Amino acid sequence: MEVKERILEQASQMFLRFGIRSITMDEIAESLGMSKRTLYEHFSNKEELLTECIEFQYRENLKLRDDIEKAFGDDPLEIFHQHFRQVIIIINSIHPSYISDLQKYYGHIWRKHIKSKQEENIAFTTEQIERGKAQGIFRQDVDADILSRAVHMAMQLMGSPDIFPETRYSRTEVFRQVTLNFIRGMATAEGMAMVDEKFKA
Amino acid sequence: MEVKERILEQASQMFLRFGIRSITMDEIAESLGMSKRTLYEHFSNKEELLTECIEFQYRENLKLRDDIEKAFGDDPLEIFHQHFRQVIIIINSIHPSYISDLQKYYGHIWRKHIKSKQEENIAFTTEQIERGKAQGIFRQDVDADILSRAVHMAMQLMGSPDIFPETRYSRTEVFRQVTLNFIRGMATAEGMAMVDEKFKA
């Protein structure tokens, strides 16, 4: 693996496990067994490293998405279900400080990232909904583009401490409730039985 | 009617019909047949007038909500349906400039208002969902508080030009799609038939 890639993988792991503020460039260099100087040759500061870590994680998620699509490409409910499981695994493995640090101190980086990937992610969901409509799983009068946009919007706000303070709400449960309600809302009578079977706890 | 109340009613109408920026304090005074000086005795500037207009409209909506609750208090689906119809009437009667002016130039006022009423509005929706669960219309595993928060969050963002640019999306259709999907998502098999009957186009 290229040095840069190795740094991104290690730094991502450390940020996700311990939060962003609590990890220094020194500690990242040390854990990689490299000098601070080598680290700074690749990333001129922590913000730059974090920005590229977020891109790195996104690329990793895209690989996973491709794998899921290869395996279940013609089954939109299974694709939603696999993503659903994947997100729950990710939420449960992230240190709460990672999300609150991102919101409090690096919001500009996160917003820029989300914005740059927004249309691509919405298009992916729209495609799955359209496929579900063609298969009779989802209602014909569902506007796939509008609902895809609405749910992506809701997902982005799920971490908002204003609406879901993390001391009172489990992120997993919020995600589960919103996702399941979103998919059930689109389902036809035939689709509903399939959704409830697939997503039962 | 008290002078202040009369100003709020007239100014609200003018803002909603023509937008905020295009209406001056002069024009408001003139349309009320009062001097500019009298107007300024009640509201020291346009921002203050707008802030109180928003509160005035909110109070008017609360009256409507009370009427709806008095008439259909034990029928949560009908309450949702009446609100749904009411919001569509409001969306269709508002000049697009009112919303874009509010977002672009008076966002601080709007956000403060929304925030101050947020918990009260969420609690109202939560109560309807709980009633629907008790009646077997909505699923037992619906978390009324979480879904109520999520849908209020989505409603707030519906006007976001970033996600739903107003030249491409009809506000009415976005609202219709999101609301119907939200309610269907919660419905039991028995509830679903009632929802689809009530909300059919």
Interface residues (C-beta under 8 A of the other chain):
Chain A: K115 Q118 D141 V142 D143 I146 L147 R149 A150 H152 M153 A154 L157 M158 S160 D162 I163 F164 Y169 E173 V174 Q177 V178 L180 N181 F182 I183 R184 G185 M186 A187 A189 M192 A201
Chain B: K115 Q118 D141 V142 D143 I146 L147 R149 A150 H152 M153 A154 L157 M158 S160 D162 I163 F164 Y169 E173 V174 Q177 V178 L180 N181 F182 I183 R184 G185 M186 A187 A189 M192 A201
